[in-house]
Each structure stands twice: as C-alpha cells, then as structure tokens.
Amino acid sequence: MSNWHDQLPIVRGRYVPDARLAEQTWFRVGGAADVLFRPADEADLAHFLSNKPEQVPVTVIGAGSNLLVRDGGVSGVVIRLGRGFSDIRIDGDFVHVGAGCLDRTVSLTCRDAGVGNLEFLVGIPGTIGGAVRMNAGAYGQEIKDILVYADVLDSQGERHRLTPEALQMTYRHTSLEDGWIVTGAVLKGTAGQDPADIGKAIDAILQEREASQPTRGRTGGSTFKNPDHEKAWKLIDAAGCRGLKIGDAQVSEKHCNFLLNLDQATANDLESLGEEVKRRVYETSGVRLDWEIVKVGIK
Ligand SMILES: Cc1cc2nc3c(=O)[nH]c(=O)nc-3n(C[C@H](O)[C@H](O)[C@H](O)COP(=O)(O)OP(=O)(O)OC[C@H]3O[C@@H](n4cnc5c(N)ncnc54)[C@H](O)[C@@H]3O)c2cc1C
C-alpha cells in the first residue's frame, strides 16, 4: 500500500493521520491508526466507502468498550461514528437511534419519555453500532430481542436494512460481514410507562453493576463468552486465575471474567494474560474459552 493517503476521497468529516487509539478505548492501550476518519453523517460515510482506494482496509470502532487495540496499531483507516450519528427519535413504541449513540443515553432518554423495555441498555457502556455488532445483552435481554432493523452500509457504501433474522443474531454474535458498518437502528420499546418505575429498574441495574463489576477500571468488559451451560467466571475462578497478573495486566479480583489495565499494561500484556487464563481453564476443566473481546491491529 504505497502513498494511499493522498488518494482518499474528499469528505465533509475529518481525517486524523497517525491517530493514537488508546484514548478511544476503555483499556487505554494500543498503537495508532494510519488514519482515523470521523464521517460527518451517513451520506459522507457512504461517499468515503464507495470512493476510497480498494486496497485500503477499513476498521470501525464504537466506544471501544469491548475492544483490544494491539500495540502495533491498525493499518488503513479506522472509522469512528460521532455527532452525525447521535440522533434519538421516539415514535410510539419505536425508537430510532443513530449508531453512535451510547446505549446508556438511549436507555435514559427512553426512561424520560416513558418508554420501557430498554432498561438493560443502561449498564452496557458501548454504542448502538457496537451493541448490534456484538448482540450485546444483560439481565436476560439482548439487542436481538428489541431490534426491529439496523441500517448498514456495505464495504462499497451501499445501504442495507437488516432484521435480526438477516443478521443471524445469537449469543454475542451476528453474521455482519467485516467492513460493513451499522449507521442506525430502530428498537422496539413499550410506550406509556411511568418514568418513575423505569427509573427504579434502571437504578437497580446500576447498583448491581457497581457491586459486581469493576465499572470504573480500564477494562474491556467480559473477556470470554460464557460456554454453553457454564459461566466463564466460574471456570476462571476454579482455575485459580482470580487476581493473576502479567506486568500491569490483571484478572479482576471483583469479577474474574474482566481483565484490567492497572496502569502501564500493554495490549500484549493483556492478550498474553487472556491466553494464559484460557490455557489454565482448559487444563483444569477441559473447556476451551472463546474471546468475546474483539482484538484488532498488529502485535
Ligand atoms: C464495564 C463494562 C461492562 C460491560 N457490560 C456488558 C454487558 O453487560 N453486556 C454486553 O453485551 N457487553 C458488555 N460490555 C462490552 C461492551 O460494552 C459491548 O460489547 C458493547 O456492545 C460494545 O460496543 P462499543 O461501541 O464499545 O464497540 P467496540 O468495543 O468499539 O467494538 C466492538 C466490535 O463492534 C464493532 N463495531 C463497533 N461499532 C460498529 C458499527 N457502527 N458498525 C459495525 N460494527 C461496529 C467493532 O468493529 C468491534 O468488532 C461491557 C464492557 C465494559 C467495559
């Protein structure tokens, strides 16, 4: 890939060359993107995708709350959806949201409007785009249960409207192709609820989280998916990994399916620690854990 920077299309959004990505993620680790692109809106993003040089790889990130950016950085263009993707419009039971909206903001906006059934989103610190891509969930609900459809741009910038069935959403999985970008979604809530009741449910979720998760730490949320009929944290605990450290990377004492960057951890420390946990769990229980955290970039 030689000199492709000069061949990027003219856009209304912003290109930032050699952009540090650590600040864009909860773990606060990892190298730089060749170019970080913040599109102005969906049309700007579609224009970029249909006109960029074909050989330039594209990676989209949300709030970086389930993401480990490796120390060598990310080649090509990293896309982050900002203000042009943050609208929330409520129409009866239907909640139209931009993919850059934080799940928490959507949940609180719905509370204020008396729209229930989206309370679980309050504790998930990502964006709607990331939630659709990961089929995020908590407290027995997942995005697939409330998603009417997602608007998605394919790698050529063509728009598709995809239902949960088309996205083949299962536990923390969708069939969304790499390079396809969620730009917005319609979620279905239940209008006409009492905001005070919704507020109580939301407060209970937030208190429960605070008690059981290191919600203020530099973490990536659940590191591994729960295997069928098992809890990853129990297997990790049984393998003696609670509190295990490599450099400044540590398995959380509070919730041992969470990894922490205590201060100066590198992405390599965190990934090596995760692999060590996997190895020990396999040794003690015979179960192979699967990463839930998405790893991007060069080691
Ligand atoms: C303290 C804490 C608690 C958490 N609790 C939960 C929980 O209860 N339940 C749960 O499910 N998760 C939880 N998570 C994990 C995380 O918040 C979710 O997976 C979230 O949906 C990720 O969204 P994001 O915007 O941060 O995506 P990122 O972490 O930035 O990216 C994750 C993946 O989504 C892709 N992606 C992001 N935006 C888009 C887009 N617009 N279009 C296409 N692909 C996109 C990225 O390419 C990447 O593959 C937690 C994380 C933390 C730190």
Ligand as a Chemical Component Dictionary entry (heavy atoms), coordinates in Angstrom:
data_LIG
# 
_chem_comp.id                   LIG 
_chem_comp.type                 NON-POLYMER 
_chem_comp.pdbx_formal_charge   0 
_chem_comp.three_letter_code    LIG 
# 
loop_
_chem_comp_atom.comp_id 
_chem_comp_atom.atom_id 
_chem_comp_atom.alt_atom_id 
_chem_comp_atom.type_symbol 
_chem_comp_atom.charge 
_chem_comp_atom.model_Cartn_x 
_chem_comp_atom.model_Cartn_y 
_chem_comp_atom.model_Cartn_z 
_chem_comp_atom.pdbx_ordinal 
LIG C1  C1  C 0 -17.598 -2.162 32.348 1  
LIG C2  C2  C 0 -18.135 -2.891 31.131 2  
LIG C3  C3  C 0 -19.330 -3.604 31.230 3  
LIG C4  C4  C 0 -19.851 -4.278 30.112 4  
LIG N1  N1  N 0 -21.031 -4.962 30.236 5  
LIG C5  C5  C 0 -21.555 -5.594 29.163 6  
LIG C6  C6  C 0 -22.805 -6.294 29.253 7  
LIG O1  O1  O 0 -23.448 -6.341 30.275 8  
LIG N2  N2  N 0 -23.276 -6.909 28.142 9  
LIG C7  C7  C 0 -22.605 -6.901 26.963 10 
LIG O2  O2  O 0 -23.088 -7.470 25.978 11 
LIG N3  N3  N 0 -21.417 -6.253 26.847 12 
LIG C8  C8  C 0 -20.882 -5.599 27.904 13 
LIG N4  N4  N 0 -19.689 -4.939 27.784 14 
LIG C9  C9  C 0 -18.969 -4.980 26.500 15 
LIG C10 C10 C 0 -19.320 -3.855 25.527 16 
LIG O3  O3  O 0 -19.814 -2.714 26.217 17 
LIG C11 C11 C 0 -20.327 -4.288 24.466 18 
LIG O4  O4  O 0 -19.854 -5.373 23.701 19 
LIG C12 C12 C 0 -20.663 -3.142 23.506 20 
LIG O5  O5  O 0 -21.766 -3.513 22.714 21 
LIG C13 C13 C 0 -19.502 -2.755 22.596 22 
LIG O6  O6  O 0 -19.855 -1.545 21.934 23 
LIG P1  P1  P 0 -18.758 -0.493 21.511 24 
LIG O7  O7  O 0 -19.454 0.629  20.852 25 
LIG O8  O8  O 0 -17.895 -0.134 22.672 26 
LIG O9  O9  O 0 -17.935 -1.325 20.442 27 
LIG P2  P2  P 0 -16.353 -1.502 20.338 28 
LIG O10 O10 O 0 -15.849 -2.129 21.583 29 
LIG O11 O11 O 0 -15.731 -0.242 19.903 30 
LIG O12 O12 O 0 -16.264 -2.572 19.148 31 
LIG C14 C14 C 0 -16.709 -3.904 19.358 32 
LIG C15 C15 C 0 -16.970 -4.552 17.985 33 
LIG O13 O13 O 0 -18.079 -3.885 17.388 34 
LIG C16 C16 C 0 -17.713 -3.400 16.099 35 
LIG N5  N5  N 0 -18.453 -2.145 15.862 36 
LIG C17 C17 C 0 -18.481 -1.036 16.648 37 
LIG N6  N6  N 0 -19.279 -0.105 16.091 38 
LIG C18 C18 C 0 -19.752 -0.630 14.937 39 
LIG C19 C19 C 0 -20.612 -0.157 13.909 40 
LIG N7  N7  N 0 -21.152 1.077  13.928 41 
LIG N8  N8  N 0 -20.874 -0.988 12.857 42 
LIG C20 C20 C 0 -20.335 -2.225 12.806 43 
LIG N9  N9  N 0 -19.520 -2.725 13.734 44 
LIG C21 C21 C 0 -19.235 -1.942 14.802 45 
LIG C22 C22 C 0 -16.205 -3.217 16.143 46 
LIG O14 O14 O 0 -15.645 -3.298 14.849 47 
LIG C23 C23 C 0 -15.810 -4.404 17.007 48 
LIG O15 O15 O 0 -15.774 -5.570 16.222 49 
LIG C24 C24 C 0 -19.147 -4.254 28.887 50 
LIG C25 C25 C 0 -17.953 -3.530 28.787 51 
LIG C26 C26 C 0 -17.440 -2.845 29.892 52 
LIG C27 C27 C 0 -16.159 -2.073 29.758 53 
# 
loop_
_chem_comp_bond.comp_id 
_chem_comp_bond.atom_id_1 
_chem_comp_bond.atom_id_2 
_chem_comp_bond.value_order 
_chem_comp_bond.pdbx_ordinal 
LIG C1  C2  SING 1  
LIG C2  C3  SING 2  
LIG C2  C26 DOUB 3  
LIG C3  C4  DOUB 4  
LIG C4  N1  SING 5  
LIG C4  C24 SING 6  
LIG N1  C5  DOUB 7  
LIG C5  C6  SING 8  
LIG C5  C8  SING 9  
LIG C6  O1  DOUB 10 
LIG C6  N2  SING 11 
LIG N2  C7  SING 12 
LIG C7  O2  DOUB 13 
LIG C7  N3  SING 14 
LIG N3  C8  DOUB 15 
LIG C8  N4  SING 16 
LIG N4  C9  SING 17 
LIG N4  C24 SING 18 
LIG C9  C10 SING 19 
LIG C10 O3  SING 20 
LIG C10 C11 SING 21 
LIG C11 O4  SING 22 
LIG C11 C12 SING 23 
LIG C12 O5  SING 24 
LIG C12 C13 SING 25 
LIG C13 O6  SING 26 
LIG O6  P1  SING 27 
LIG P1  O7  DOUB 28 
LIG P1  O8  SING 29 
LIG P1  O9  SING 30 
LIG O9  P2  SING 31 
LIG P2  O10 DOUB 32 
LIG P2  O11 SING 33 
LIG P2  O12 SING 34 
LIG O12 C14 SING 35 
LIG C14 C15 SING 36 
LIG C15 O13 SING 37 
LIG C15 C23 SING 38 
LIG O13 C16 SING 39 
LIG C16 N5  SING 40 
LIG C16 C22 SING 41 
LIG N5  C17 SING 42 
LIG N5  C21 SING 43 
LIG C17 N6  DOUB 44 
LIG N6  C18 SING 45 
LIG C18 C19 SING 46 
LIG C18 C21 DOUB 47 
LIG C19 N7  SING 48 
LIG C19 N8  DOUB 49 
LIG N8  C20 SING 50 
LIG C20 N9  DOUB 51 
LIG N9  C21 SING 52 
LIG C22 O14 SING 53 
LIG C22 C23 SING 54 
LIG C23 O15 SING 55 
LIG C24 C25 DOUB 56 
LIG C25 C26 SING 57 
LIG C26 C27 SING 58 
# 
